[in-house]
Amino acid sequence: MSPTVSEIATKVVHVVKDTDSIVSAAAEMKNHNMGSMLVIDDKSQVVGIVTERDMVRALADKRIDGKVRDYMTSNVKGVTEDTTVEEAINIMIENGFRHLPVIGKDGKIAGIVSIRDLARALADSHFLQYGKEWTEVKGTGVICPVCGLEIDEQGYCNCGTGSS
């Protein structure tokens, strides 16, 4: 079974207002070490997403005093919690995105997933097999899908797949 984006998405989602300046949005992204932030209007409705690329465009235009609404992407595409890692990557590749909001079963934002999150999940064989990182399966009696031996308490197996 392929892991879903809900298993790897960042659960804490920070937002900026569409009326905020690009400078204040950039400062928030720096403070929270994020590559994107969802944009809300005065009714707290999601109206866009602002990314590092948008910051670069504003800087290149010499408009750091510009508003987020002038540089954000307003046609936001997202994924649901049960979207697989592979499906999310395909959406990113087809649209040139590096971040996707994750919509929960209640219709609200449940997180945000980045291309880095997805690449990390694909590179981790234990995550692909079990939907958990190797550090979460060590000592649980889980058998390595490559060598067939149990992963020990240090997270290693006979073939080294269990190690990172």
N, CA and C of each residue as an Amber inpcrd file, in Angstrom:
protein
   492
   0.8360000  -1.1790000   0.0000000   0.0000000   0.0000000   0.0000000
   0.8810000   1.2420000   0.0000000   0.6020000   2.1470000  -0.8700000
   1.3880000   3.3660000  -0.9880000   1.0110000   4.3500000   0.1190000
   1.9990000   5.0180000   0.7230000   1.6980000   5.9890000   1.7780000
   0.9270000   7.1860000   1.2180000   0.2000000   7.8410000   2.0900000
  -0.5670000   9.0130000   1.6950000   0.1250000  10.2840000   2.1680000
  -0.2890000  11.4060000   1.5990000   0.3320000  12.6830000   1.9640000
   0.0480000  13.0640000   3.4110000  -1.0540000  12.5740000   3.9800000
  -1.3570000  12.9280000   5.3660000  -0.3120000  12.3820000   6.3310000
   0.4000000  11.3440000   5.9220000   1.4220000  10.7460000   6.7760000
   2.7180000  11.5600000   6.7900000   2.9080000  12.4200000   5.8120000
   4.1690000  13.1650000   5.7310000   3.9960000  14.6790000   5.7090000
   2.7750000  15.1590000   5.6220000   2.5280000  16.5990000   5.5220000
   2.8820000  17.3210000   6.8130000   3.3100000  18.5630000   6.6840000
   3.4950000  19.4440000   7.8250000   2.1140000  19.7920000   8.3370000
   1.8600000  19.5080000   9.5970000   0.5190000  19.6840000  10.1540000
   0.2330000  21.1290000  10.5690000   1.2640000  21.8670000  10.9370000
   1.0780000  23.2520000  11.3430000   1.1520000  24.1230000  10.0990000
   0.0660000  24.8190000   9.8150000   0.0080000  25.6560000   8.6250000
  -0.0670000  27.1140000   9.0640000   0.9100000  27.8870000   8.6540000
   0.9140000  29.3180000   8.9390000   0.3240000  30.0370000   7.7400000
  -0.3630000  31.1240000   8.0030000  -1.0060000  31.8750000   6.9290000
  -0.6060000  33.3420000   6.9860000  -0.7570000  34.0010000   5.8510000
  -0.6070000  35.4430000   5.7620000  -1.8730000  35.9860000   5.1200000
  -2.1100000  37.2620000   5.2950000  -3.2850000  37.8940000   4.6860000
  -2.9200000  38.4220000   3.3100000  -3.8970000  38.4680000   2.4430000
  -3.6580000  38.9560000   1.0850000  -3.2820000  40.4340000   1.0630000
  -3.6040000  41.1520000   2.1380000  -3.2720000  42.5730000   2.2250000
  -1.9070000  42.8230000   2.8660000  -1.2670000  41.7730000   3.3770000
   0.0670000  41.9210000   3.9670000   1.0690000  42.2820000   2.8810000
   2.1510000  42.9150000   3.2890000   3.2080000  43.2420000   2.3310000
   4.0530000  41.9960000   2.0540000   4.6960000  42.0040000   0.8990000
   5.5980000  40.9150000   0.5430000   6.7030000  40.7980000   1.5940000
   7.1790000  41.9320000   2.1010000   8.2410000  41.9180000   3.1070000
   7.7780000  41.2060000   4.3760000   6.5680000  41.5060000   4.8400000
   6.0860000  40.8550000   6.0590000   5.8420000  39.3650000   5.8200000
   5.3690000  39.0040000   4.6340000   5.1820000  37.5870000   4.3090000
   6.5280000  36.8720000   4.2710000   7.5270000  37.5090000   3.6880000
   8.8700000  36.9130000   3.6420000   9.4200000  36.7310000   5.0540000
   9.1910000  37.7060000   5.9160000   9.6600000  37.6020000   7.3030000
   8.9730000  36.4410000   8.0230000   7.6840000  36.2620000   7.7980000
   6.9630000  35.1400000   8.4060000   7.4920000  33.8030000   7.8910000
   7.7420000  33.7300000   6.5930000   8.2840000  32.4930000   6.0290000
   9.6510000  32.2000000   6.6200000  10.4670000  33.2410000   6.8040000
  11.7890000  33.0590000   7.4160000  11.6550000  32.6160000   8.8680000
  10.7740000  33.2640000   9.6160000  10.5850000  32.9350000  11.0310000
  10.1390000  31.4930000  11.2480000   9.3520000  30.9730000  10.3210000
   8.8130000  29.6150000  10.4610000   9.5440000  28.6050000   9.5840000
  10.6100000  29.0690000   8.9090000  11.4140000  28.1980000   8.0390000
  10.5320000  27.4550000   7.0300000   9.7240000  28.2250000   6.3100000
   8.7860000  27.6460000   5.3560000   9.0500000  28.1930000   3.9590000
   8.7740000  27.3820000   2.9560000   8.9450000  27.7850000   1.5640000
   7.6790000  28.3340000   0.9470000   6.5760000  28.2360000   1.6820000
   5.3030000  28.7690000   1.1880000   4.3760000  28.9970000   2.3700000
   3.3830000  29.8220000   2.1320000   2.3440000  30.0470000   3.1420000
   1.0200000  30.2220000   2.4180000  -0.0220000  29.7170000   3.0290000
  -1.3500000  29.9390000   2.4750000  -1.7580000  31.3740000   2.7480000
  -2.5590000  31.9200000   1.8380000  -3.0050000  33.3090000   1.9300000
  -4.5040000  33.3140000   2.1970000  -4.9030000  34.0960000   3.1970000
  -6.3180000  34.2220000   3.5290000  -6.7800000  35.6580000   3.3320000
  -8.0950000  35.8010000   3.1520000  -8.6680000  37.1400000   3.0370000
  -9.2000000  37.5850000   4.3980000  -9.9190000  38.7150000   4.4170000
 -10.4210000  39.2500000   5.6940000 -11.5130000  38.3800000   6.3220000
 -12.0290000  37.3890000   5.5690000 -13.0190000  36.4460000   6.1040000
 -12.3800000  35.1110000   6.4780000 -11.0450000  35.0860000   6.4840000
 -10.2620000  33.8860000   6.8040000 -10.4580000  32.7520000   5.7950000
 -10.8440000  33.0890000   4.5850000 -10.9770000  32.1170000   3.5040000
  -9.6490000  32.0350000   2.7470000  -9.2300000  30.8180000   2.3950000
  -7.9980000  30.6550000   1.6250000  -8.2360000  31.2070000   0.2210000
  -7.3890000  32.1540000  -0.1770000  -7.5280000  32.7790000  -1.4950000
  -6.2840000  32.5990000  -2.3520000  -5.2420000  31.9880000  -1.7650000
  -4.0330000  31.7950000  -2.5580000  -2.9250000  31.1390000  -1.7590000
  -1.7800000  31.0720000  -2.4090000  -0.5600000  30.5720000  -1.7900000
   0.5690000  31.4750000  -2.2700000   1.4510000  31.8260000  -1.3510000
   2.6130000  32.6520000  -1.6940000   3.8540000  31.8140000  -1.4120000
   4.8110000  31.8710000  -2.3340000   5.9900000  31.0140000  -2.2460000
   7.2680000  31.8300000  -2.3730000   8.3780000  31.1260000  -2.1910000
   9.6860000  31.7630000  -2.3710000   9.8180000  32.3380000  -3.7790000
   9.2950000  31.6520000  -4.7630000   9.3420000  32.1480000  -6.1440000
   8.6390000  33.4910000  -6.2670000   7.5200000  33.6310000  -5.5610000
   6.7880000  34.8950000  -5.5860000   7.6140000  36.0180000  -4.9710000
   8.3620000  35.6910000  -3.9260000   9.2430000  36.6820000  -3.2940000
  10.3150000  37.1480000  -4.2810000  10.8580000  36.1980000  -5.0200000
  11.8900000  36.5300000  -6.0140000  11.3080000  37.4410000  -7.0950000
  10.0940000  37.1400000  -7.5490000   9.4510000  37.9940000  -8.5720000
   9.2600000  39.4110000  -8.0510000   8.8070000  39.5440000  -6.8070000
   8.6020000  40.8720000  -6.2220000   9.9240000  41.6160000  -6.1050000
  10.9670000  40.9110000  -5.6820000  12.2900000  41.5230000  -5.5690000
  12.7980000  41.9610000  -6.9420000  12.6330000  41.1090000  -7.9350000
  13.0780000  41.4430000  -9.2940000  12.3100000  42.6390000  -9.8520000
  11.0480000  42.7710000  -9.4660000  10.2270000  43.9100000  -9.8870000
  10.5090000  45.1600000  -9.0540000  11.4070000  45.0240000  -8.0580000
  11.7130000  46.1190000  -7.1250000  10.4440000  46.6150000  -6.4230000
   9.5940000  45.6360000  -6.0190000   8.3260000  45.9530000  -5.3740000
   8.2000000  45.2230000  -4.0490000   9.2120000  45.3270000  -3.2130000
   9.1200000  44.6410000  -1.9280000   8.0300000  45.2480000  -1.0480000
   7.5520000  46.4330000  -1.4120000   6.4390000  47.0340000  -0.6930000
   5.0930000  46.5700000  -1.2540000   5.1230000  45.7360000  -2.2960000
   3.9030000  45.2150000  -2.9040000   3.1220000  44.3410000  -1.9410000
   1.8860000  44.1100000  -2.2610000   1.0020000  43.2860000  -1.4360000
   1.0880000  41.8270000  -1.8720000   0.8380000  40.9480000  -0.9220000
   0.8510000  39.5140000  -1.1910000  -0.1020000  39.1880000  -2.3430000
  -1.2750000  39.8040000  -2.3710000  -2.2630000  39.5080000  -3.4160000
  -1.7410000  39.7950000  -4.8190000  -0.7300000  40.6790000  -4.9260000
  -0.1730000  41.0110000  -6.2370000   0.7770000  39.9380000  -6.7620000
   1.2440000  39.0550000  -5.8900000   2.2490000  38.0540000  -6.2880000
   1.8520000  36.6040000  -5.9910000   0.8190000  36.3980000  -5.2140000
   0.4150000  35.0380000  -4.8530000  -0.1740000  34.2990000  -6.0530000
  -0.2220000  32.9960000  -5.9290000  -0.9610000  32.1750000  -6.8910000
  -2.3660000  32.0470000  -6.3310000  -3.3400000  32.5070000  -7.1020000
  -4.7110000  32.4960000  -6.5790000  -5.4790000  31.2320000  -6.9520000
  -5.0570000  30.5370000  -7.9850000  -5.7270000  29.2960000  -8.3680000
  -5.0320000  28.1450000  -7.6400000  -5.3580000  27.9810000  -6.3660000
  -4.6800000  27.0070000  -5.5180000  -5.2070000  25.6030000  -5.8020000
  -4.2720000  24.6940000  -6.0430000  -4.6250000  23.2860000  -6.1620000
  -4.1140000  22.5910000  -4.9170000  -4.8950000  21.6720000  -4.4320000
  -4.4990000  20.9260000  -3.2500000  -4.7690000  19.4550000  -3.4410000
  -4.5130000  18.7080000  -2.3990000  -4.7600000  17.2690000  -2.3910000
  -5.5370000  16.9320000  -1.1270000  -6.1460000  15.7630000  -1.1290000
  -6.8520000  15.3120000   0.0610000  -5.9240000  14.4470000   0.8970000
  -6.3230000  14.1720000   2.1080000  -5.4960000  13.3790000   3.0220000
  -5.1870000  11.9820000   2.4930000  -6.0690000  11.4450000   1.6790000
  -5.8480000  10.0900000   1.1800000  -5.1520000  10.0470000  -0.1830000
  -4.6870000  11.1830000  -0.6710000  -3.9060000  11.2220000  -1.9070000
  -2.5750000  10.5200000  -1.6580000  -2.1700000   9.6520000  -2.5770000
  -0.9000000   8.9450000  -2.4020000   0.2670000   9.8730000  -2.7230000
   1.4290000   9.4760000  -2.2400000   2.6580000  10.2230000  -2.5100000
   2.8680000  10.3400000  -4.0180000   2.6700000   9.2400000  -4.7420000
   2.8680000   9.2450000  -6.1900000   1.8980000  10.1980000  -6.8930000
   0.6360000  10.2020000  -6.4630000  -0.3530000  11.1060000  -7.0630000
   0.0210000  12.5670000  -6.8040000   0.4730000  12.8590000  -5.6000000
   0.8610000  14.2340000  -5.2570000   2.0530000  14.6860000  -6.0930000
   3.0210000  13.8010000  -6.2810000   4.1810000  14.1590000  -7.1060000
   3.7470000  14.4510000  -8.5410000   2.8520000  13.6330000  -9.0640000
   2.3740000  13.8690000 -10.4210000   1.6810000  15.2220000 -10.5510000
   0.8850000  15.6020000  -9.5600000   0.2210000  16.9110000  -9.5770000
   1.2700000  18.0210000  -9.5690000   2.2980000  17.8660000  -8.7330000
   3.3550000  18.8800000  -8.6710000   4.0900000  18.9930000 -10.0020000
   4.4500000  17.8670000 -10.5810000   5.1950000  17.8760000 -11.8420000
   4.3530000  18.4910000 -12.9590000   3.0950000  18.0830000 -13.0720000
   2.2180000  18.5760000 -14.1310000   1.9590000  20.0780000 -14.0330000
   2.0040000  20.6190000 -12.8210000   1.6640000  22.0330000 -12.6170000
   2.8480000  22.9140000 -12.2470000   4.0200000  22.3210000 -12.0630000
   5.1890000  23.1140000 -11.6850000   5.1480000  23.6150000 -10.2520000
   4.4390000  22.8980000  -9.3710000   4.3290000  23.3010000  -7.9750000
   5.3970000  22.6190000  -7.1340000   5.7330000  23.2640000  -6.0100000
   6.6160000  22.6390000  -5.0250000   5.9390000  22.4630000  -3.6760000
   4.7100000  22.9690000  -3.5630000   3.9430000  22.8660000  -2.3140000
   2.4770000  22.6480000  -2.6490000   1.8210000  21.7880000  -1.8700000
   0.3930000  21.5390000  -2.0450000  -0.2990000  21.5390000  -0.6850000
  -1.3880000  22.2950000  -0.5460000  -2.1810000  22.1960000   0.6810000
  -2.8540000  20.8260000   0.7340000  -3.0100000  20.3150000   1.9510000
  -3.6860000  19.0340000   2.1630000  -5.0270000  19.3450000   2.8230000
  -6.1060000  18.8930000   2.1840000  -7.4510000  19.1590000   2.6700000
  -7.9330000  17.9420000   3.4620000  -8.4010000  18.1930000   4.6700000
  -8.8910000  17.1220000   5.5280000 -10.2890000  16.6660000   5.1520000
 -10.7230000  15.6080000   5.7840000 -12.0590000  15.0680000   5.5290000
 -13.1580000  16.0590000   5.9010000 -12.8370000  16.9770000   6.8040000
 -13.7990000  18.0000000   7.2160000 -13.8170000  19.1980000   6.2740000
 -12.9880000  19.1520000   5.2090000 -12.9440000  20.2430000   4.2390000
 -12.0090000  21.3720000   4.6280000 -11.3580000  21.2600000   5.7600000
 -10.4370000  22.3020000   6.2220000  -9.0050000  21.9010000   5.9020000
  -8.1220000  22.8820000   5.9290000  -6.7110000  22.6260000   5.6670000
  -6.1450000  21.7530000   6.7870000  -5.5660000  20.6170000   6.3880000
  -5.0080000  19.6740000   7.3620000  -3.4880000  19.7340000   7.3970000
  -2.8900000  20.4410000   6.4500000  -1.4400000  20.5290000   6.3980000
  -0.9900000  21.0150000   5.0420000   0.3130000  20.9430000   4.8390000
   0.8960000  21.3090000   3.5560000   2.0400000  20.3430000   3.2920000
   2.1740000  19.9120000   2.0590000   3.2060000  18.9510000   1.7030000
   4.1170000  19.5860000   0.6490000   5.4080000  19.3740000   0.8200000
   6.3830000  19.9470000  -0.1120000   6.9950000  18.8550000  -0.9730000
   7.6230000  19.2430000  -2.0440000   8.3130000  18.2940000  -2.9100000
   9.4140000  17.5940000  -2.1240000  10.0360000  18.2830000  -1.1830000
  11.0650000  17.6630000  -0.3350000  10.4670000  16.5530000   0.5260000
   9.2760000  16.7960000   1.0860000   8.6030000  15.7630000   1.8730000
   8.3440000  14.5200000   1.0260000   7.8810000  14.7470000  -0.1910000
   7.5560000  13.6310000  -1.0830000   8.8020000  12.8840000  -1.5250000
   9.8620000  13.6150000  -1.8450000  11.1150000  12.9670000  -2.2520000
  11.6840000  12.1390000  -1.1050000  11.6220000  12.6710000   0.1030000
  12.1150000  11.9490000   1.2820000  11.3260000  10.6500000   1.4700000
  10.0200000  10.7230000   1.2840000   9.1850000   9.5330000   1.4370000
   9.5240000   8.4860000   0.3870000   9.7690000   8.9180000  -0.8400000
  10.0960000   7.9770000  -1.9070000  11.4840000   7.3650000  -1.7400000
  12.3870000   8.1060000  -1.1220000  13.7530000   7.6110000  -0.9410000
  13.8700000   6.6380000   0.2300000  12.8900000   6.6130000   1.1100000
  12.9270000   5.7680000   2.2940000  12.1400000   4.4850000   2.0300000
  12.8390000   3.3860000   1.8320000  12.1760000   2.1210000   1.4940000
  11.2190000   1.6570000   2.5910000  11.5410000   1.9540000   3.8350000
  10.6370000   1.5610000   4.9130000   9.3580000   2.3770000   4.8800000
   9.4790000   3.6360000   4.5190000   8.2760000   4.4490000   4.4160000
   7.3820000   3.9310000   3.3020000   7.9860000   3.5740000   2.1840000
   7.1990000   3.0320000   1.0780000   6.5180000   1.7300000   1.4680000
   7.2120000   0.9020000   2.2090000   6.6670000  -0.3990000   2.5900000
   5.6320000  -0.2930000   3.7090000   5.9260000   0.5050000   4.7340000
   5.1110000   0.5020000   5.9410000   4.3830000   1.8140000   6.2290000
   4.6880000   2.8640000   5.4700000   4.0730000   4.1560000   5.7560000
   4.6640000   4.8220000   6.9800000   5.8530000   4.3380000   7.4210000
   6.5460000   4.9120000   8.5690000   8.0270000   4.9720000   8.2490000
   8.7190000   5.9560000   8.8330000  10.1680000   6.0300000   8.6620000
  10.8180000   4.8890000   9.4290000  12.0520000   4.5450000   9.0520000
  12.7300000   3.4170000   9.6980000  12.8670000   3.6020000  11.1940000
  12.9910000   4.8520000  11.6560000  13.1320000   5.0910000  13.0890000
  11.8650000   4.7320000  13.8490000  10.7370000   4.7120000  13.1540000
   9.4850000   4.3750000  13.7990000   9.2100000   2.8750000  13.8150000
   9.9030000   2.1040000  12.9710000   9.6350000   0.6680000  12.9230000
  10.6830000  -0.1560000  13.6430000  11.8000000   0.4580000  14.0540000
  12.8470000  -0.3230000  14.7160000  12.3210000  -0.9060000  16.0260000
  12.7220000  -2.1430000  16.2720000  12.3280000  -2.8080000  17.5000000
  10.8700000  -3.2310000  17.5500000  10.1710000  -3.1700000  16.4320000
   8.7530000  -3.5350000  16.4340000   8.5160000  -4.9240000  15.8800000
   9.5980000  -5.6300000  15.5400000   9.4340000  -6.9550000  14.9600000
   9.1340000  -6.9170000  13.4750000   9.3280000  -5.7550000  12.8510000
   9.0670000  -5.6030000  11.4180000  10.1860000  -6.2630000  10.6280000
   9.8310000  -6.9550000   9.5900000  10.7910000  -7.6590000   8.7500000
  11.1850000  -6.7690000   7.5750000  12.4790000  -6.6830000   7.3020000
  12.9760000  -5.9050000   6.1720000  12.4660000  -6.5420000   4.8740000
  11.8760000  -5.7440000   3.9830000  11.3480000  -6.3070000   2.7420000
  12.4500000  -6.7240000   1.7620000  13.6790000  -6.2830000   2.0010000
  14.7760000  -6.5990000   1.0910000  15.4690000  -7.8980000   1.4970000
  15.9080000  -7.9910000   2.7650000  16.6840000  -9.1630000   3.1730000
  15.8770000 -10.1880000   3.9580000  14.6890000  -9.8040000   4.4260000
  13.8490000 -10.7550000   5.1440000  14.1710000 -10.9200000   6.6130000
  15.1300000 -10.1460000   7.1350000  15.4740000 -10.2430000   8.5570000
  14.7960000  -9.1280000   9.3400000  14.6130000  -9.4010000  10.6260000
  13.9930000  -8.3920000  11.4750000  14.9200000  -7.1950000  11.6460000
  14.3290000  -6.0380000  11.6880000  15.0780000  -4.8040000  11.9240000
  15.3280000  -4.7180000  13.4240000  16.6070000  -4.5520000  13.8200000
  16.9270000  -4.5890000  15.2520000  16.6460000  -3.2640000  15.9360000
  16.9630000  -3.1970000  17.2380000  16.6400000  -2.0100000  18.0270000
  17.3800000  -0.7520000  17.5890000  18.4780000  -0.8990000  16.8360000
  19.1730000   0.2730000  16.2930000  18.6470000   0.6620000  14.9140000
  17.7000000  -0.0890000  14.3900000  17.1260000   0.2290000  13.0890000
  17.8810000  -0.3880000  11.9310000  18.6890000  -1.4130000  12.2030000
  19.4660000  -2.0560000  11.1470000  18.9580000  -3.4540000  10.8640000
  19.1860000  -3.8810000   9.6380000  18.8980000  -5.2570000   9.2440000
  20.1480000  -5.8090000   8.5720000  20.0780000  -6.9820000   8.0340000
  21.2370000  -7.6150000   7.4280000  21.7720000  -6.8700000   6.2000000
  20.8750000  -6.3180000   5.3990000  21.3100000  -5.6950000   4.1440000
  21.5890000  -4.2020000   4.2740000  21.2500000  -3.5980000   5.4080000
  21.4940000  -2.1700000   5.5930000  20.3340000  -1.2890000   5.1530000
  19.2950000  -1.8840000   4.5880000  18.1340000  -1.0890000   4.1760000
  17.5170000  -0.3660000   5.3520000  17.5980000  -0.9720000   6.5120000
  17.0060000  -0.3590000   7.7130000  17.7610000   0.8370000   8.2290000
  18.9700000   1.0370000   7.7450000  19.7500000   2.1740000   8.2320000
  19.5220000   3.3770000   7.3400000  19.8020000   4.5290000   7.8720000
  19.6470000   5.7310000   7.0290000  20.9690000   6.4090000   6.8450000
